[in-house]
């Protein structure tokens, strides 16, 4: 959050060098948190992110929730 606050402060001050440094700090933090950079979850499991639950192996579980569609 310090890096995000620094971006806001840089915007308000109009200091371009400060903005570049703050954005770099945000990027560094995001990489450290695993939000950016190489994928770390390569366990080989199929990815169903872009599927509706009812069309995946989780369809039976989905129905037990009482959800429509």
N, C-alpha and C positions, 0 to 999 in steps of 0.2 A: 504494500500500500504506500510505502514511502516513495517508491518510484512513480506510482500513479499520481501522487500529490505533487511530485516534482514536475511532472508534465503539465499539470494545471498551473503551477506557479510560473513555469516557463512561458506558457501561453499568455498569462496575464502580464508578464513583464515584457514580452516581445523579444526576449533574448533568444536568438536562433541557435547559438552554440549550446546554451543551457537546454533547449528543447531537444536537440539531437542527443545530448548526453542522457537526458531523462528517458527518452524513448529507448535508447540502448540499454539502460538499466531495467526498463520494463521487459524488454525482450529477454535479457539475461535471466530475470526472475521467472518468466514463463517457461523458458527452457529448463531451468532447475526444477520447476514444479511438474515437468512432463507435459505441459500444454503445447509445447512446440519442440521441434527437433525430431530425432529418430524415434520410431515406434518402439515401445518397450513391451508391448503385450502380445508378442508373436508366439502364442502357444499353439497355433495350428488349428484352433477351433474355427468353425465357419462363422462368418460375420452376417448377422441378420439385421443390421441397422436400417437398411432401406427396404425392409419387408414389413407387411402388416402382420401382427402377431398371429392372426388366424391362418396365415399361409406358411407358418413355420412349424418346426417340431414342438413349439410351445403352445400350439392351438388348444390342446385339451386344458392346459392350465389357464389359458386366457378365458375359456368358456366358464370355468369355475368361478371367475371373478364376477360373472353376471354382466359383463360388458356387451353392448350391442355392436354388431357388424362383424 
